[in-house]
Amino acid sequence: MCIQPKNPSQNLKKNIFKRSCKFLKNVGVPTETVALAVFSCCLKL
């Protein structure tokens, strides 16, 4: 999906982001919204 970051702090951010995505899906946020959030996150990294 995105380029793998080499730097540990970016990896940490990515892990936190993955967890929050799972949380959002569990809460019932539409997959499109989650996909959009992931895409914008990748652009910021």
C-alpha positions as a printed NumPy array, in Angstrom:
array([[  0.   ,   0.   ,   0.   ],
       [  2.646,   2.554,   1.019],
       [  6.425,   2.549,   0.838],
       [  7.862,   0.775,   3.887],
       [  9.463,   3.359,   6.197],
       [ 12.968,   2.514,   7.41 ],
       [ 12.825,   4.813,  10.4  ],
       [ 11.457,   3.307,  13.646],
       [  9.289,   6.275,  14.631],
       [  7.503,   6.045,  11.276],
       [  7.02 ,   2.313,  11.815],
       [  5.516,   3.084,  15.209],
       [  3.146,   5.62 ,  13.663],
       [  2.184,   3.051,  11.05 ],
       [  1.43 ,   0.411,  13.701],
       [ -0.687,   2.855,  15.702],
       [ -2.494,   3.795,  12.5  ],
       [ -3.198,   0.147,  11.642],
       [ -4.627,  -0.397,  15.122],
       [ -6.824,   2.669,  14.875],
       [ -8.061,   1.446,  11.475],
       [ -9.068,  -1.884,  13.016],
       [-10.799,   0.022,  15.808],
       [-12.678,   2.208,  13.316],
       [-13.805,  -0.863,  11.367],
       [-15.02 ,  -2.498,  14.586],
       [-16.971,   0.632,  15.467],
       [-18.637,   0.405,  12.046],
       [-16.999,   3.141,   9.996],
       [-17.423,   2.4  ,   6.26 ],
       [-14.429,   0.784,   4.536],
       [-14.276,   3.634,   1.994],
       [-13.711,   6.107,   4.824],
       [-10.953,   3.939,   6.282],
       [ -9.339,   3.53 ,   2.84 ],
       [ -9.429,   7.288,   2.328],
       [ -7.84 ,   7.83 ,   5.742],
       [ -5.092,   5.302,   4.94 ],
       [ -4.438,   7.   ,   1.609],
       [ -4.138,  10.473,   3.152],
       [ -1.898,   9.044,   5.898],
       [  0.413,   7.557,   3.267],
       [  0.624,  10.917,   1.533],
       [  1.671,  12.592,   4.795],
       [  4.437,  10.011,   5.365]])
